[in-house]
Amino acid sequence: MGQRLGFGVIGVGAMGRIHARHLASRVPGARLVAVADVDDLAATAVAEELGGQAYERDSDLLTDPAVEAVVIATPRAFHKQLVIDAAAAGKHLFCEKPLASTVEECTAAMAAAETAKVKLQIGFHRRFDASFSEVHDTITAGGVGALRTMHMTSRDPEPAAGNASRSPADLILETSIHDLDMARYLSASEIVEVYAAPVAAEEAGSLEGVLLQVRMANGVVATIDNHLHSAYGYDQRVEAFGTGGMVSIGNETPHRATVSSRSGVVEPLPLRFFEERYDAAYTAELAAFARCIAEGSEPAVTGADGRAAVAAALAALRSLEKGTPVRVEGQGQEGALL
Ligand SMILES: NC(=O)c1ccc[n+]([C@@H]2O[C@H](COP(=O)([O-])OP(=O)(O)OC[C@H]3O[C@@H](n4cnc5c(N)ncnc54)[C@H](O)[C@@H]3O)[C@@H](O)[C@H]2O)c1
């Protein structure tokens, strides 16, 4: 392999720090050359730990010639503009989910990358997880016959941002969006309709969870169960059922020992949270991104994937408001976004 690609990470909070650490130590074809954060202490601390230049201003990172690709890991409100600015600076783009907060913003971000002829990949890391990939590959190979239904569970041990509850937009655009992407990925079809039932939190206007029923263009129906407090830890499961069988994945645990005694049978709790559960997937998604830049191929998760998930998330939010199923706006006959 030739020269490793120089990466800059914009936003080094919880997720950006994980990406920066992986880029600095173990993503094939990549190296960390810079980080930026409006919190200059955060940027400096990460650069001191991992190496590279620390910037307080994003624009300074974007004019650094050593930065060839950027990872955008700021809160979602800044994603669209950062994609546009980084594309204009000629940097390849890995953007954390959600790509943006509206379909129009997603389209603008995609257009900027296309005009600048830079790659744009979205951070749907579950597509790179070995177990989710196995479910996908089994379905694709016809292992469950004709796919009929899917049940997805994503429950956090505690809210990622430390809040006891979340606004509907935060819950759907930050958490459910992973499952909405999985519904598209596993069924190889587009989401045409979403019905969302809220699980209200004590704080008015906030949610502890949501149950989504999702209808795909190819007739598959999926349920998504999201919750912010799971007493037994991070719960990440999928079941896909078809005419020829079923494929499912359970939770991953720190070890596989089961202790049996007179008082019961004890198995370990699931891996603590996203950093532990998806450690390998976070590295794999960046490795795939570096590879697609080196090879000049299409990213495995495109801007269009990011936009389709946002369109479905916005339909879920409208469904919460209306209390009825809502069609995903902008879908054509086959479900493709117009
Ligand atoms: N794929 C995953 O599993 C996963 C997990 C967690 C978060 N995320 C995503 O990562 C992104 C960040 O989430 P987080 O939990 O790390 O948030 P966070 O609040 O922990 O960190 C965000 C960081 O961005 C910085 N920041 C804010 N505005 C900025 C700007 N304009 N320029 C530069 N820095 C800026 C903040 O100072 C902070 O350090 C979100 O899009 C979130 O959805 C993805």
Ligand as a Chemical Component Dictionary entry (heavy atoms), coordinates in Angstrom:
data_LIG
# 
_chem_comp.id                   LIG 
_chem_comp.type                 NON-POLYMER 
_chem_comp.pdbx_formal_charge   0 
_chem_comp.three_letter_code    LIG 
# 
loop_
_chem_comp_atom.comp_id 
_chem_comp_atom.atom_id 
_chem_comp_atom.alt_atom_id 
_chem_comp_atom.type_symbol 
_chem_comp_atom.charge 
_chem_comp_atom.model_Cartn_x 
_chem_comp_atom.model_Cartn_y 
_chem_comp_atom.model_Cartn_z 
_chem_comp_atom.pdbx_ordinal 
LIG N1  N1  N 0  -22.371 5.993  14.801 1  
LIG C1  C1  C 0  -22.539 5.970  16.122 2  
LIG O1  O1  O 0  -22.625 4.926  16.738 3  
LIG C2  C2  C 0  -22.595 7.262  16.864 4  
LIG C3  C3  C 0  -22.544 7.274  18.266 5  
LIG C4  C4  C 0  -22.574 8.510  18.913 6  
LIG C5  C5  C 0  -22.669 9.677  18.174 7  
LIG N2  N2  N 1  -22.736 9.611  16.820 8  
LIG C6  C6  C 0  -22.861 10.841 16.008 9  
LIG O2  O2  O 0  -21.661 11.596 16.141 10 
LIG C7  C7  C 0  -21.974 12.983 16.117 11 
LIG C8  C8  C 0  -21.440 13.614 17.398 12 
LIG O3  O3  O 0  -22.082 13.023 18.502 13 
LIG P1  P1  P 0  -21.335 12.930 19.923 14 
LIG O4  O4  O 0  -22.163 12.025 20.752 15 
LIG O5  O5  O -1 -19.889 12.653 19.731 16 
LIG O6  O6  O 0  -21.528 14.425 20.448 17 
LIG P2  P2  P 0  -20.666 15.176 21.529 18 
LIG O7  O7  O 0  -21.518 16.293 22.026 19 
LIG O8  O8  O 0  -20.075 14.220 22.514 20 
LIG O9  O9  O 0  -19.436 15.797 20.695 21 
LIG C9  C9  C 0  -19.600 16.785 19.717 22 
LIG C10 C10 C 0  -18.302 17.595 19.667 23 
LIG O10 O10 O 0  -18.406 18.508 18.576 24 
LIG C11 C11 C 0  -17.902 19.776 19.007 25 
LIG N3  N3  N 0  -18.480 20.773 18.126 26 
LIG C12 C12 C 0  -19.738 21.322 18.160 27 
LIG N4  N4  N 0  -19.902 22.151 17.115 28 
LIG C13 C13 C 0  -18.741 22.131 16.401 29 
LIG C14 C14 C 0  -18.305 22.773 15.215 30 
LIG N5  N5  N 0  -19.099 23.574 14.524 31 
LIG N6  N6  N 0  -17.044 22.532 14.799 32 
LIG C15 C15 C 0  -16.221 21.714 15.479 33 
LIG N7  N7  N 0  -16.582 21.077 16.615 34 
LIG C16 C16 C 0  -17.828 21.274 17.052 35 
LIG C17 C17 C 0  -18.303 19.877 20.475 36 
LIG O11 O11 O 0  -17.502 20.823 21.162 37 
LIG C18 C18 C 0  -18.060 18.436 20.939 38 
LIG O12 O12 O 0  -16.727 18.238 21.377 39 
LIG C19 C19 C 0  -23.486 13.094 15.954 40 
LIG O13 O13 O 0  -23.785 13.260 14.602 41 
LIG C20 C20 C 0  -23.987 11.746 16.456 42 
LIG O14 O14 O 0  -25.198 11.372 15.867 43 
LIG C21 C21 C 0  -22.685 8.448  16.159 44 
# 
loop_
_chem_comp_bond.comp_id 
_chem_comp_bond.atom_id_1 
_chem_comp_bond.atom_id_2 
_chem_comp_bond.value_order 
_chem_comp_bond.pdbx_ordinal 
LIG N1  C1  SING 1  
LIG C1  O1  DOUB 2  
LIG C1  C2  SING 3  
LIG C2  C3  SING 4  
LIG C2  C21 DOUB 5  
LIG C3  C4  DOUB 6  
LIG C4  C5  SING 7  
LIG C5  N2  DOUB 8  
LIG N2  C6  SING 9  
LIG N2  C21 SING 10 
LIG C6  O2  SING 11 
LIG C6  C20 SING 12 
LIG O2  C7  SING 13 
LIG C7  C8  SING 14 
LIG C7  C19 SING 15 
LIG C8  O3  SING 16 
LIG O3  P1  SING 17 
LIG P1  O4  DOUB 18 
LIG P1  O5  SING 19 
LIG P1  O6  SING 20 
LIG O6  P2  SING 21 
LIG P2  O7  DOUB 22 
LIG P2  O8  SING 23 
LIG P2  O9  SING 24 
LIG O9  C9  SING 25 
LIG C9  C10 SING 26 
LIG C10 O10 SING 27 
LIG C10 C18 SING 28 
LIG O10 C11 SING 29 
LIG C11 N3  SING 30 
LIG C11 C17 SING 31 
LIG N3  C12 SING 32 
LIG N3  C16 SING 33 
LIG C12 N4  DOUB 34 
LIG N4  C13 SING 35 
LIG C13 C14 SING 36 
LIG C13 C16 DOUB 37 
LIG C14 N5  SING 38 
LIG C14 N6  DOUB 39 
LIG N6  C15 SING 40 
LIG C15 N7  DOUB 41 
LIG N7  C16 SING 42 
LIG C17 O11 SING 43 
LIG C17 C18 SING 44 
LIG C18 O12 SING 45 
LIG C19 O13 SING 46 
LIG C19 C20 SING 47 
LIG C20 O14 SING 48 
# 
